[in-house]
Amino acid sequence: ANRFHNSGLTYEDFNESNLSHGREETRAITVLNNIEHLIDPKSKWKNLKSIIKVDSLRVDHKGKVKFEQRYFISSLVVDAKSFAEIIRTHWRIENQLNWVLDVQFNEDDSRIRKDNSPENMAIIRQLALSLINQEKTEKKSVKSKQNKANWDNDYLLQILAA
């Protein structure tokens, strides 16, 4: 990891590599911390303290190479290694949500295509999943709770009130 301190700004980078699911991925995380003195206190970004850049190079088992560059902003001031963990955790949660929406709500099979309908249905599915997960009286899977709500209007109302 490289680090320097200049004019109150703190720059740090962190590199990591891993081999998973038949692909090798290398990430370079660069963090610029303590930037609040550069932000107008009247702006909506007044709590902005860090800018993070992630360069990701992925090589799959067939040798196909994909490079992505992503940027994040944060009100946290932490080191590059910590931001790497935070970002990985965020993507794990996102991937898990997408998996649940596909498996439980058949999102990938949806034929809704017109205008804003796909985005609107995605919001409705996420809301439905959130309400189902908040309902704690039944210790059942999401699919079981969905089925019960389809058959039992009282249980459906209980989910909607959760």
MODELLER restraints for C-alpha pairs under 7 A, 6 or more apart:
rsr = mdl.restraints
at = mdl.atoms
rsr.add(forms.Gaussian(group=physical.xy_distance, feature=features.Distance(at['CA:1:A'], at['CA:12:A']), mean=6.75, stdev=0.5))
rsr.add(forms.Gaussian(group=physical.xy_distance, feature=features.Distance(at['CA:1:A'], at['CA:13:A']), mean=5.29, stdev=0.5))
rsr.add(forms.Gaussian(group=physical.xy_distance, feature=features.Distance(at['CA:1:A'], at['CA:14:A']), mean=4.88, stdev=0.5))
rsr.add(forms.Gaussian(group=physical.xy_distance, feature=features.Distance(at['CA:2:A'], at['CA:12:A']), mean=5.43, stdev=0.5))
rsr.add(forms.Gaussian(group=physical.xy_distance, feature=features.Distance(at['CA:2:A'], at['CA:13:A']), mean=5.42, stdev=0.5))
rsr.add(forms.Gaussian(group=physical.xy_distance, feature=features.Distance(at['CA:3:A'], at['CA:11:A']), mean=5.48, stdev=0.5))
rsr.add(forms.Gaussian(group=physical.xy_distance, feature=features.Distance(at['CA:3:A'], at['CA:12:A']), mean=4.32, stdev=0.5))
rsr.add(forms.Gaussian(group=physical.xy_distance, feature=features.Distance(at['CA:3:A'], at['CA:13:A']), mean=6.77, stdev=0.5))
rsr.add(forms.Gaussian(group=physical.xy_distance, feature=features.Distance(at['CA:4:A'], at['CA:10:A']), mean=5.91, stdev=0.5))
rsr.add(forms.Gaussian(group=physical.xy_distance, feature=features.Distance(at['CA:4:A'], at['CA:11:A']), mean=5.37, stdev=0.5))
rsr.add(forms.Gaussian(group=physical.xy_distance, feature=features.Distance(at['CA:4:A'], at['CA:12:A']), mean=6.70, stdev=0.5))
rsr.add(forms.Gaussian(group=physical.xy_distance, feature=features.Distance(at['CA:5:A'], at['CA:11:A']), mean=6.44, stdev=0.5))
rsr.add(forms.Gaussian(group=physical.xy_distance, feature=features.Distance(at['CA:8:A'], at['CA:34:A']), mean=6.46, stdev=0.5))
rsr.add(forms.Gaussian(group=physical.xy_distance, feature=features.Distance(at['CA:9:A'], at['CA:32:A']), mean=6.77, stdev=0.5))
rsr.add(forms.Gaussian(group=physical.xy_distance, feature=features.Distance(at['CA:9:A'], at['CA:33:A']), mean=5.90, stdev=0.5))
rsr.add(forms.Gaussian(group=physical.xy_distance, feature=features.Distance(at['CA:9:A'], at['CA:34:A']), mean=5.19, stdev=0.5))
rsr.add(forms.Gaussian(group=physical.xy_distance, feature=features.Distance(at['CA:9:A'], at['CA:35:A']), mean=6.02, stdev=0.5))
rsr.add(forms.Gaussian(group=physical.xy_distance, feature=features.Distance(at['CA:10:A'], at['CA:32:A']), mean=5.67, stdev=0.5))
rsr.add(forms.Gaussian(group=physical.xy_distance, feature=features.Distance(at['CA:10:A'], at['CA:33:A']), mean=4.97, stdev=0.5))
rsr.add(forms.Gaussian(group=physical.xy_distance, feature=features.Distance(at['CA:10:A'], at['CA:34:A']), mean=6.20, stdev=0.5))
rsr.add(forms.Gaussian(group=physical.xy_distance, feature=features.Distance(at['CA:11:A'], at['CA:31:A']), mean=5.68, stdev=0.5))
rsr.add(forms.Gaussian(group=physical.xy_distance, feature=features.Distance(at['CA:11:A'], at['CA:32:A']), mean=4.62, stdev=0.5))
rsr.add(forms.Gaussian(group=physical.xy_distance, feature=features.Distance(at['CA:11:A'], at['CA:33:A']), mean=6.34, stdev=0.5))
rsr.add(forms.Gaussian(group=physical.xy_distance, feature=features.Distance(at['CA:12:A'], at['CA:30:A']), mean=5.82, stdev=0.5))
rsr.add(forms.Gaussian(group=physical.xy_distance, feature=features.Distance(at['CA:12:A'], at['CA:31:A']), mean=5.30, stdev=0.5))
rsr.add(forms.Gaussian(group=physical.xy_distance, feature=features.Distance(at['CA:12:A'], at['CA:32:A']), mean=6.70, stdev=0.5))
rsr.add(forms.Gaussian(group=physical.xy_distance, feature=features.Distance(at['CA:12:A'], at['CA:79:A']), mean=6.95, stdev=0.5))
rsr.add(forms.Gaussian(group=physical.xy_distance, feature=features.Distance(at['CA:12:A'], at['CA:80:A']), mean=6.02, stdev=0.5))
rsr.add(forms.Gaussian(group=physical.xy_distance, feature=features.Distance(at['CA:13:A'], at['CA:28:A']), mean=6.97, stdev=0.5))
rsr.add(forms.Gaussian(group=physical.xy_distance, feature=features.Distance(at['CA:13:A'], at['CA:29:A']), mean=5.39, stdev=0.5))
rsr.add(forms.Gaussian(group=physical.xy_distance, feature=features.Distance(at['CA:13:A'], at['CA:30:A']), mean=4.26, stdev=0.5))
rsr.add(forms.Gaussian(group=physical.xy_distance, feature=features.Distance(at['CA:13:A'], at['CA:31:A']), mean=6.15, stdev=0.5))
rsr.add(forms.Gaussian(group=physical.xy_distance, feature=features.Distance(at['CA:13:A'], at['CA:80:A']), mean=5.60, stdev=0.5))
rsr.add(forms.Gaussian(group=physical.xy_distance, feature=features.Distance(at['CA:14:A'], at['CA:28:A']), mean=5.82, stdev=0.5))
rsr.add(forms.Gaussian(group=physical.xy_distance, feature=features.Distance(at['CA:14:A'], at['CA:29:A']), mean=5.15, stdev=0.5))
rsr.add(forms.Gaussian(group=physical.xy_distance, feature=features.Distance(at['CA:14:A'], at['CA:30:A']), mean=6.58, stdev=0.5))
rsr.add(forms.Gaussian(group=physical.xy_distance, feature=features.Distance(at['CA:14:A'], at['CA:80:A']), mean=5.55, stdev=0.5))
rsr.add(forms.Gaussian(group=physical.xy_distance, feature=features.Distance(at['CA:14:A'], at['CA:81:A']), mean=5.82, stdev=0.5))
rsr.add(forms.Gaussian(group=physical.xy_distance, feature=features.Distance(at['CA:15:A'], at['CA:27:A']), mean=5.69, stdev=0.5))
rsr.add(forms.Gaussian(group=physical.xy_distance, feature=features.Distance(at['CA:15:A'], at['CA:28:A']), mean=4.45, stdev=0.5))
rsr.add(forms.Gaussian(group=physical.xy_distance, feature=features.Distance(at['CA:15:A'], at['CA:29:A']), mean=6.20, stdev=0.5))
rsr.add(forms.Gaussian(group=physical.xy_distance, feature=features.Distance(at['CA:16:A'], at['CA:26:A']), mean=5.75, stdev=0.5))
rsr.add(forms.Gaussian(group=physical.xy_distance, feature=features.Distance(at['CA:16:A'], at['CA:27:A']), mean=5.41, stdev=0.5))
rsr.add(forms.Gaussian(group=physical.xy_distance, feature=features.Distance(at['CA:16:A'], at['CA:28:A']), mean=6.63, stdev=0.5))
rsr.add(forms.Gaussian(group=physical.xy_distance, feature=features.Distance(at['CA:17:A'], at['CA:25:A']), mean=5.57, stdev=0.5))
rsr.add(forms.Gaussian(group=physical.xy_distance, feature=features.Distance(at['CA:17:A'], at['CA:26:A']), mean=4.22, stdev=0.5))
rsr.add(forms.Gaussian(group=physical.xy_distance, feature=features.Distance(at['CA:17:A'], at['CA:27:A']), mean=6.29, stdev=0.5))
rsr.add(forms.Gaussian(group=physical.xy_distance, feature=features.Distance(at['CA:18:A'], at['CA:24:A']), mean=5.80, stdev=0.5))
rsr.add(forms.Gaussian(group=physical.xy_distance, feature=features.Distance(at['CA:18:A'], at['CA:25:A']), mean=5.52, stdev=0.5))
rsr.add(forms.Gaussian(group=physical.xy_distance, feature=features.Distance(at['CA:18:A'], at['CA:26:A']), mean=6.62, stdev=0.5))
rsr.add(forms.Gaussian(group=physical.xy_distance, feature=features.Distance(at['CA:19:A'], at['CA:25:A']), mean=6.39, stdev=0.5))
rsr.add(forms.Gaussian(group=physical.xy_distance, feature=features.Distance(at['CA:22:A'], at['CA:60:A']), mean=6.21, stdev=0.5))
rsr.add(forms.Gaussian(group=physical.xy_distance, feature=features.Distance(at['CA:22:A'], at['CA:61:A']), mean=5.28, stdev=0.5))
rsr.add(forms.Gaussian(group=physical.xy_distance, feature=features.Distance(at['CA:23:A'], at['CA:58:A']), mean=6.77, stdev=0.5))
rsr.add(forms.Gaussian(group=physical.xy_distance, feature=features.Distance(at['CA:23:A'], at['CA:59:A']), mean=5.52, stdev=0.5))
rsr.add(forms.Gaussian(group=physical.xy_distance, feature=features.Distance(at['CA:23:A'], at['CA:60:A']), mean=4.14, stdev=0.5))
rsr.add(forms.Gaussian(group=physical.xy_distance, feature=features.Distance(at['CA:23:A'], at['CA:61:A']), mean=5.52, stdev=0.5))
rsr.add(forms.Gaussian(group=physical.xy_distance, feature=features.Distance(at['CA:24:A'], at['CA:58:A']), mean=5.71, stdev=0.5))
rsr.add(forms.Gaussian(group=physical.xy_distance, feature=features.Distance(at['CA:24:A'], at['CA:59:A']), mean=5.27, stdev=0.5))
rsr.add(forms.Gaussian(group=physical.xy_distance, feature=features.Distance(at['CA:24:A'], at['CA:60:A']), mean=6.42, stdev=0.5))
rsr.add(forms.Gaussian(group=physical.xy_distance, feature=features.Distance(at['CA:25:A'], at['CA:56:A']), mean=6.87, stdev=0.5))
rsr.add(forms.Gaussian(group=physical.xy_distance, feature=features.Distance(at['CA:25:A'], at['CA:57:A']), mean=5.61, stdev=0.5))
rsr.add(forms.Gaussian(group=physical.xy_distance, feature=features.Distance(at['CA:25:A'], at['CA:58:A']), mean=4.36, stdev=0.5))
rsr.add(forms.Gaussian(group=physical.xy_distance, feature=features.Distance(at['CA:25:A'], at['CA:59:A']), mean=6.43, stdev=0.5))
rsr.add(forms.Gaussian(group=physical.xy_distance, feature=features.Distance(at['CA:26:A'], at['CA:56:A']), mean=5.78, stdev=0.5))
rsr.add(forms.Gaussian(group=physical.xy_distance, feature=features.Distance(at['CA:26:A'], at['CA:57:A']), mean=5.24, stdev=0.5))
rsr.add(forms.Gaussian(group=physical.xy_distance, feature=features.Distance(at['CA:26:A'], at['CA:58:A']), mean=6.53, stdev=0.5))
rsr.add(forms.Gaussian(group=physical.xy_distance, feature=features.Distance(at['CA:27:A'], at['CA:54:A']), mean=6.52, stdev=0.5))
rsr.add(forms.Gaussian(group=physical.xy_distance, feature=features.Distance(at['CA:27:A'], at['CA:55:A']), mean=5.52, stdev=0.5))
rsr.add(forms.Gaussian(group=physical.xy_distance, feature=features.Distance(at['CA:27:A'], at['CA:56:A']), mean=4.49, stdev=0.5))
rsr.add(forms.Gaussian(group=physical.xy_distance, feature=features.Distance(at['CA:27:A'], at['CA:57:A']), mean=6.44, stdev=0.5))
rsr.add(forms.Gaussian(group=physical.xy_distance, feature=features.Distance(at['CA:28:A'], at['CA:54:A']), mean=5.67, stdev=0.5))
rsr.add(forms.Gaussian(group=physical.xy_distance, feature=features.Distance(at['CA:28:A'], at['CA:55:A']), mean=5.11, stdev=0.5))
rsr.add(forms.Gaussian(group=physical.xy_distance, feature=features.Distance(at['CA:28:A'], at['CA:56:A']), mean=6.60, stdev=0.5))
rsr.add(forms.Gaussian(group=physical.xy_distance, feature=features.Distance(at['CA:29:A'], at['CA:52:A']), mean=6.99, stdev=0.5))
rsr.add(forms.Gaussian(group=physical.xy_distance, feature=features.Distance(at['CA:29:A'], at['CA:53:A']), mean=5.78, stdev=0.5))
rsr.add(forms.Gaussian(group=physical.xy_distance, feature=features.Distance(at['CA:29:A'], at['CA:54:A']), mean=4.63, stdev=0.5))
rsr.add(forms.Gaussian(group=physical.xy_distance, feature=features.Distance(at['CA:29:A'], at['CA:55:A']), mean=6.57, stdev=0.5))
rsr.add(forms.Gaussian(group=physical.xy_distance, feature=features.Distance(at['CA:29:A'], at['CA:80:A']), mean=6.12, stdev=0.5))
rsr.add(forms.Gaussian(group=physical.xy_distance, feature=features.Distance(at['CA:29:A'], at['CA:84:A']), mean=6.56, stdev=0.5))
rsr.add(forms.Gaussian(group=physical.xy_distance, feature=features.Distance(at['CA:30:A'], at['CA:52:A']), mean=5.69, stdev=0.5))
rsr.add(forms.Gaussian(group=physical.xy_distance, feature=features.Distance(at['CA:30:A'], at['CA:53:A']), mean=5.14, stdev=0.5))
rsr.add(forms.Gaussian(group=physical.xy_distance, feature=features.Distance(at['CA:30:A'], at['CA:54:A']), mean=6.48, stdev=0.5))
rsr.add(forms.Gaussian(group=physical.xy_distance, feature=features.Distance(at['CA:30:A'], at['CA:80:A']), mean=6.34, stdev=0.5))
rsr.add(forms.Gaussian(group=physical.xy_distance, feature=features.Distance(at['CA:31:A'], at['CA:50:A']), mean=6.75, stdev=0.5))
rsr.add(forms.Gaussian(group=physical.xy_distance, feature=features.Distance(at['CA:31:A'], at['CA:51:A']), mean=5.83, stdev=0.5))
rsr.add(forms.Gaussian(group=physical.xy_distance, feature=features.Distance(at['CA:31:A'], at['CA:52:A']), mean=4.55, stdev=0.5))
rsr.add(forms.Gaussian(group=physical.xy_distance, feature=features.Distance(at['CA:31:A'], at['CA:53:A']), mean=6.51, stdev=0.5))
rsr.add(forms.Gaussian(group=physical.xy_distance, feature=features.Distance(at['CA:31:A'], at['CA:80:A']), mean=5.70, stdev=0.5))
rsr.add(forms.Gaussian(group=physical.xy_distance, feature=features.Distance(at['CA:32:A'], at['CA:50:A']), mean=5.54, stdev=0.5))
rsr.add(forms.Gaussian(group=physical.xy_distance, feature=features.Distance(at['CA:32:A'], at['CA:51:A']), mean=5.28, stdev=0.5))
rsr.add(forms.Gaussian(group=physical.xy_distance, feature=features.Distance(at['CA:32:A'], at['CA:52:A']), mean=6.46, stdev=0.5))
rsr.add(forms.Gaussian(group=physical.xy_distance, feature=features.Distance(at['CA:33:A'], at['CA:49:A']), mean=5.89, stdev=0.5))
rsr.add(forms.Gaussian(group=physical.xy_distance, feature=features.Distance(at['CA:33:A'], at['CA:50:A']), mean=4.45, stdev=0.5))
rsr.add(forms.Gaussian(group=physical.xy_distance, feature=features.Distance(at['CA:33:A'], at['CA:51:A']), mean=6.72, stdev=0.5))
rsr.add(forms.Gaussian(group=physical.xy_distance, feature=features.Distance(at['CA:33:A'], at['CA:77:A']), mean=5.91, stdev=0.5))
rsr.add(forms.Gaussian(group=physical.xy_distance, feature=features.Distance(at['CA:34:A'], at['CA:49:A']), mean=5.31, stdev=0.5))
rsr.add(forms.Gaussian(group=physical.xy_distance, feature=features.Distance(at['CA:34:A'], at['CA:50:A']), mean=6.39, stdev=0.5))
rsr.add(forms.Gaussian(group=physical.xy_distance, feature=features.Distance(at['CA:34:A'], at['CA:77:A']), mean=6.90, stdev=0.5))
rsr.add(forms.Gaussian(group=physical.xy_distance, feature=features.Distance(at['CA:35:A'], at['CA:49:A']), mean=5.20, stdev=0.5))
rsr.add(forms.Gaussian(group=physical.xy_distance, feature=features.Distance(at['CA:35:A'], at['CA:50:A']), mean=6.28, stdev=0.5))
rsr.add(forms.Gaussian(group=physical.xy_distance, feature=features.Distance(at['CA:36:A'], at['CA:48:A']), mean=6.06, stdev=0.5))
rsr.add(forms.Gaussian(group=physical.xy_distance, feature=features.Distance(at['CA:36:A'], at['CA:49:A']), mean=5.17, stdev=0.5))
rsr.add(forms.Gaussian(group=physical.xy_distance, feature=features.Distance(at['CA:39:A'], at['CA:45:A']), mean=6.97, stdev=0.5))
rsr.add(forms.Gaussian(group=physical.xy_distance, feature=features.Distance(at['CA:39:A'], at['CA:46:A']), mean=6.14, stdev=0.5))
rsr.add(forms.Gaussian(group=physical.xy_distance, feature=features.Distance(at['CA:40:A'], at['CA:46:A']), mean=6.45, stdev=0.5))
rsr.add(forms.Gaussian(group=physical.xy_distance, feature=features.Distance(at['CA:47:A'], at['CA:75:A']), mean=5.51, stdev=0.5))
rsr.add(forms.Gaussian(group=physical.xy_distance, feature=features.Distance(at['CA:48:A'], at['CA:73:A']), mean=6.96, stdev=0.5))
rsr.add(forms.Gaussian(group=physical.xy_distance, feature=features.Distance(at['CA:48:A'], at['CA:74:A']), mean=5.80, stdev=0.5))
rsr.add(forms.Gaussian(group=physical.xy_distance, feature=features.Distance(at['CA:48:A'], at['CA:75:A']), mean=4.73, stdev=0.5))
rsr.add(forms.Gaussian(group=physical.xy_distance, feature=features.Distance(at['CA:49:A'], at['CA:74:A']), mean=6.05, stdev=0.5))
rsr.add(forms.Gaussian(group=physical.xy_distance, feature=features.Distance(at['CA:49:A'], at['CA:75:A']), mean=4.84, stdev=0.5))
rsr.add(forms.Gaussian(group=physical.xy_distance, feature=features.Distance(at['CA:49:A'], at['CA:76:A']), mean=6.09, stdev=0.5))
rsr.add(forms.Gaussian(group=physical.xy_distance, feature=features.Distance(at['CA:49:A'], at['CA:77:A']), mean=6.22, stdev=0.5))
rsr.add(forms.Gaussian(group=physical.xy_distance, feature=features.Distance(at['CA:50:A'], at['CA:73:A']), mean=5.77, stdev=0.5))
rsr.add(forms.Gaussian(group=physical.xy_distance, feature=features.Distance(at['CA:50:A'], at['CA:74:A']), mean=5.11, stdev=0.5))
rsr.add(forms.Gaussian(group=physical.xy_distance, feature=features.Distance(at['CA:50:A'], at['CA:75:A']), mean=6.31, stdev=0.5))
rsr.add(forms.Gaussian(group=physical.xy_distance, feature=features.Distance(at['CA:50:A'], at['CA:76:A']), mean=6.48, stdev=0.5))
rsr.add(forms.Gaussian(group=physical.xy_distance, feature=features.Distance(at['CA:50:A'], at['CA:77:A']), mean=6.20, stdev=0.5))
rsr.add(forms.Gaussian(group=physical.xy_distance, feature=features.Distance(at['CA:51:A'], at['CA:72:A']), mean=5.92, stdev=0.5))
rsr.add(forms.Gaussian(group=physical.xy_distance, feature=features.Distance(at['CA:51:A'], at['CA:73:A']), mean=4.66, stdev=0.5))
rsr.add(forms.Gaussian(group=physical.xy_distance, feature=features.Distance(at['CA:51:A'], at['CA:74:A']), mean=6.47, stdev=0.5))
rsr.add(forms.Gaussian(group=physical.xy_distance, feature=features.Distance(at['CA:52:A'], at['CA:71:A']), mean=5.59, stdev=0.5))
rsr.add(forms.Gaussian(group=physical.xy_distance, feature=features.Distance(at['CA:52:A'], at['CA:72:A']), mean=4.97, stdev=0.5))
rsr.add(forms.Gaussian(group=physical.xy_distance, feature=features.Distance(at['CA:52:A'], at['CA:73:A']), mean=6.09, stdev=0.5))
rsr.add(forms.Gaussian(group=physical.xy_distance, feature=features.Distance(at['CA:53:A'], at['CA:70:A']), mean=5.79, stdev=0.5))
rsr.add(forms.Gaussian(group=physical.xy_distance, feature=features.Distance(at['CA:53:A'], at['CA:71:A']), mean=4.54, stdev=0.5))
rsr.add(forms.Gaussian(group=physical.xy_distance, feature=features.Distance(at['CA:53:A'], at['CA:72:A']), mean=6.43, stdev=0.5))
rsr.add(forms.Gaussian(group=physical.xy_distance, feature=features.Distance(at['CA:54:A'], at['CA:69:A']), mean=5.67, stdev=0.5))
rsr.add(forms.Gaussian(group=physical.xy_distance, feature=features.Distance(at['CA:54:A'], at['CA:70:A']), mean=5.19, stdev=0.5))
rsr.add(forms.Gaussian(group=physical.xy_distance, feature=features.Distance(at['CA:54:A'], at['CA:71:A']), mean=6.31, stdev=0.5))
rsr.add(forms.Gaussian(group=physical.xy_distance, feature=features.Distance(at['CA:55:A'], at['CA:68:A']), mean=5.92, stdev=0.5))
rsr.add(forms.Gaussian(group=physical.xy_distance, feature=features.Distance(at['CA:55:A'], at['CA:69:A']), mean=4.59, stdev=0.5))
rsr.add(forms.Gaussian(group=physical.xy_distance, feature=features.Distance(at['CA:55:A'], at['CA:70:A']), mean=6.62, stdev=0.5))
rsr.add(forms.Gaussian(group=physical.xy_distance, feature=features.Distance(at['CA:56:A'], at['CA:67:A']), mean=5.63, stdev=0.5))
rsr.add(forms.Gaussian(group=physical.xy_distance, feature=features.Distance(at['CA:56:A'], at['CA:68:A']), mean=5.15, stdev=0.5))
rsr.add(forms.Gaussian(group=physical.xy_distance, feature=features.Distance(at['CA:56:A'], at['CA:69:A']), mean=6.27, stdev=0.5))
rsr.add(forms.Gaussian(group=physical.xy_distance, feature=features.Distance(at['CA:57:A'], at['CA:66:A']), mean=5.84, stdev=0.5))
rsr.add(forms.Gaussian(group=physical.xy_distance, feature=features.Distance(at['CA:57:A'], at['CA:67:A']), mean=4.58, stdev=0.5))
rsr.add(forms.Gaussian(group=physical.xy_distance, feature=features.Distance(at['CA:57:A'], at['CA:68:A']), mean=6.63, stdev=0.5))
rsr.add(forms.Gaussian(group=physical.xy_distance, feature=features.Distance(at['CA:58:A'], at['CA:65:A']), mean=5.68, stdev=0.5))
rsr.add(forms.Gaussian(group=physical.xy_distance, feature=features.Distance(at['CA:58:A'], at['CA:66:A']), mean=5.16, stdev=0.5))
rsr.add(forms.Gaussian(group=physical.xy_distance, feature=features.Distance(at['CA:58:A'], at['CA:67:A']), mean=6.40, stdev=0.5))
rsr.add(forms.Gaussian(group=physical.xy_distance, feature=features.Distance(at['CA:59:A'], at['CA:65:A']), mean=4.58, stdev=0.5))
rsr.add(forms.Gaussian(group=physical.xy_distance, feature=features.Distance(at['CA:59:A'], at['CA:66:A']), mean=6.52, stdev=0.5))
rsr.add(forms.Gaussian(group=physical.xy_distance, feature=features.Distance(at['CA:101:A'], at['CA:107:A']), mean=5.84, stdev=0.5))
rsr.add(forms.Gaussian(group=physical.xy_distance, feature=features.Distance(at['CA:102:A'], at['CA:108:A']), mean=5.62, stdev=0.5))
rsr.add(forms.Gaussian(group=physical.xy_distance, feature=features.Distance(at['CA:104:A'], at['CA:143:A']), mean=5.96, stdev=0.5))
rsr.add(forms.Gaussian(group=physical.xy_distance, feature=features.Distance(at['CA:112:A'], at['CA:118:A']), mean=5.71, stdev=0.5))
rsr.add(forms.Gaussian(group=physical.xy_distance, feature=features.Distance(at['CA:131:A'], at['CA:159:A']), mean=6.01, stdev=0.5))
rsr.add(forms.Gaussian(group=physical.xy_distance, feature=features.Distance(at['CA:131:A'], at['CA:160:A']), mean=6.52, stdev=0.5))
rsr.add(forms.Gaussian(group=physical.xy_distance, feature=features.Distance(at['CA:131:A'], at['CA:162:A']), mean=6.45, stdev=0.5))
rsr.add(forms.Gaussian(group=physical.xy_distance, feature=features.Distance(at['CA:132:A'], at['CA:142:A']), mean=6.64, stdev=0.5))
rsr.add(forms.Gaussian(group=physical.xy_distance, feature=features.Distance(at['CA:132:A'], at['CA:145:A']), mean=6.90, stdev=0.5))
rsr.add(forms.Gaussian(group=physical.xy_distance, feature=features.Distance(at['CA:132:A'], at['CA:159:A']), mean=6.05, stdev=0.5))
rsr.add(forms.Gaussian(group=physical.xy_distance, feature=features.Distance(at['CA:134:A'], at['CA:162:A']), mean=6.10, stdev=0.5))
rsr.add(forms.Gaussian(group=physical.xy_distance, feature=features.Distance(at['CA:135:A'], at['CA:159:A']), mean=5.64, stdev=0.5))
rsr.add(forms.Gaussian(group=physical.xy_distance, feature=features.Distance(at['CA:135:A'], at['CA:162:A']), mean=5.69, stdev=0.5))
rsr.add(forms.Gaussian(group=physical.xy_distance, feature=features.Distance(at['CA:149:A'], at['CA:155:A']), mean=5.44, stdev=0.5))
rsr.add(forms.Gaussian(group=physical.xy_distance, feature=features.Distance(at['CA:149:A'], at['CA:156:A']), mean=4.45, stdev=0.5))
